[in-house]
Amino acid sequence: MNVTYHFPKDRYILIGTVIKASGIAGEVVVFPLSRQPENFRDYPEMVLVDQSGELSPRLHVESIRLRRDQVIIKFDRVGERSFAEKLVGMGVLLAQEHLPTIADGEYYWRDIVGKKVVSVDKQYLGTVQRLFSNGAQDVLVVVAEDREYLIPVVAAIVKDMDGEEIVVDPSPSLLNINMAENNTSH
């Protein structure tokens, strides 16, 4: 299920989706969008958003538990299961000011999506459409017209991510493999 939520992206970041109610006290089960659900423990309050873009008031977190790859949250304004059930399908937002500080050389994926990607010899390869993790490293999905490249985010390939453009030094075989895969899938 791929749901789009409309919210002020300059103020909030989408961190999860409410997938069900839990227990009788009004807890909700959230599927986190990051690979680090334990980070939810550091967030004092959150906002929910429905598919029409309507935002809830800020909800203070009373308790958080982790269960496998899910987060169980008790919010202050949600007192019973029947109310929690009405929250299923809503997006969970975190105010930008609550984002953890990141170290130099680290990036939030949201800051990379939309950046132009060029080779070290200034050849335009495309724009980052999205990222994913393959378990070993993050991978940029770079798209331009009818081309798509999957570029691993490793120091040997990605040379600079600090500017307006991402500079990469992929081997010709990496680009050719990506092109061959794209041509066989059409």
C-alpha positions, 0 to 999 in steps of 0.5 A: 500500500503506497499512500501519499500524505500532504503536509508542510514538508518544510516543518515535518518529516514523515516517519511512519504509518499507523497500521493498527490499534493495540490493546484496550488503552488506545495504543497504536502500532506504527510501521516506521519508515526508517531502519532505526525504529529505536529512534522513536524513543527520542521523539517527545511528540508527534503529529498525525496526518490523514490522506487529505492533509489534515493535521492532528494537534501535537500528540505527546508520547506517554510510552513507546515499545518496540516489537520486531520492526514495529513501534507501539505508541501511547499518545496522551490524547488517545485514551481507548481502542475505539479512538485508536482504531480511527487513526489506522492509515494515518501518517506519523510526522515528526517536527523538523526541530526534533530530528537528531543531529547528524554527523558530517558525511551523513545525510537524510535521504529526503535531502538527497532525493531530487539532486542531480547526479553527474560523473567526475567528468561532468556527464549528466546521469540523471536525478535521484528519484529515490533511495533504498538499502540493499543491506550492505549499503544505500543505493541511489536510484538515478533516472533521466528520460529513458535511463535508470541507474542504480548507484551504490553509495560507497566511497569508491563511487560517490565522490561528493554529496555536499553540493547541489550535485552528487558527483560519482565515479562509476565504472563504465561496466556499472553504467552498462549493467544498469543500461542492459537491465533497463533495456531487457525490462522494456 
